[in-house]
Amino acid sequence: MGVETERALVCEGVSVAYPNGFVAVQDVDLAVDAGEIVALLGASGSGKSTLLRGIAGLERVSAGTLWMRGRRMNRVPVHERECGMVFQDGQLFPHRSVARNIGYGLETSGLSRAERRGRVDEMLGLVGLDGYGNRAVQTLSGGQAQRVALARSLATRPRVLLLDEPLSALDRALRERLAVELRRILTSTGTTSVYVTHDHAEAFTVADRIAVMGDGRVLTVGTRAELLGVAAGAAGGPGAGGSTAVAGSADGGSAETPDAGAAGVADVLGSRGRLLGVVLRPTDAGAMVELCATEVEVPGLRAEPGAEVLLRVG
């Protein structure tokens, strides 16, 4: 992979090794375009959070090269990388109000007090917390706290926003709602983002493309439809999976997968059960189903439009 100055982020053969010699991330090639949202999807120990920390500068890149907008970042300190970060627990400052948390990064920006206040108000509106500026952060719900953490990271207009399992501490229903809202916020601001998650439905909702990781390597990178196609192919094609479940197949192009990698992709995508889809229309081969905001064709499926089906991927 050559250095592409138009790309917001390029990992070129990146590895991350710990001081004890353990290599947590191995030879990763990954490119992210400006304004694109890419999810790093994998189980615990797959290397996804370590790769994110390497991008941020919190872990040393032991091999390969990390580029941002054509600039080599390997030895650039954390505070000069212009990366925003959102963590699982938000890490808000308990002694600051909501507004002062959001405005923290602006205090050394050179903006006037009025400009900082205006930017904070803009961020409160963006994340749906108008009127919350004077609230103590201890009074916020989990979902509200994560919105504040997101607003704080976006306030400084980061070069790349890095999100490490930002919704995983929330209950399932709230996580699903906030995933949709999070994608709206990131796309409306055109923020280049790398999003770490172990939840494939969450990755499919938030991201434009998904990099599936396992054993410290990127197994494949593709859109939702492409990855569903890879997983279904690895599983041997469509077949029965219970009274309402079918194995999914997607006709959305071909994701590039290393040798023997497709089975690993299927393991990751199928590891958390089945995905709920809605039948859109019949096709000659079966039916078109909406799954995680993506239309996929399921050969052999016979169901009325509007019917809900469970797709077993992998």
ABEGO torsion letter per residue (X at the ends): XBBBAABABBBBGBBBBBAAGBBABBGBBBBBBBGBBBBBBBBBGAGAAAAAAAAAGABBBABEBBBBGGBBAAABBAAAAGBBBBBAAGGBBAABBAAAAAAAAAAAAGBBAAAAAAAAAAAAAAAGABGAAABBAAABBAAAAAAAAAAAAAAAGBABBBBBGAAAABBAAAAAAAAAAAAAAAAAAGBBBBBBBABAAAAAAABABBBBBBGGBBABBBBAAAAAAAAAAAAGEBBBAEAABBBBBBBAEBBBBBBGAAAAAAAAAAAAEBBBBBBABBBAAEBBBBBGGBBBBBBGBBBBBGBBBBBBBX
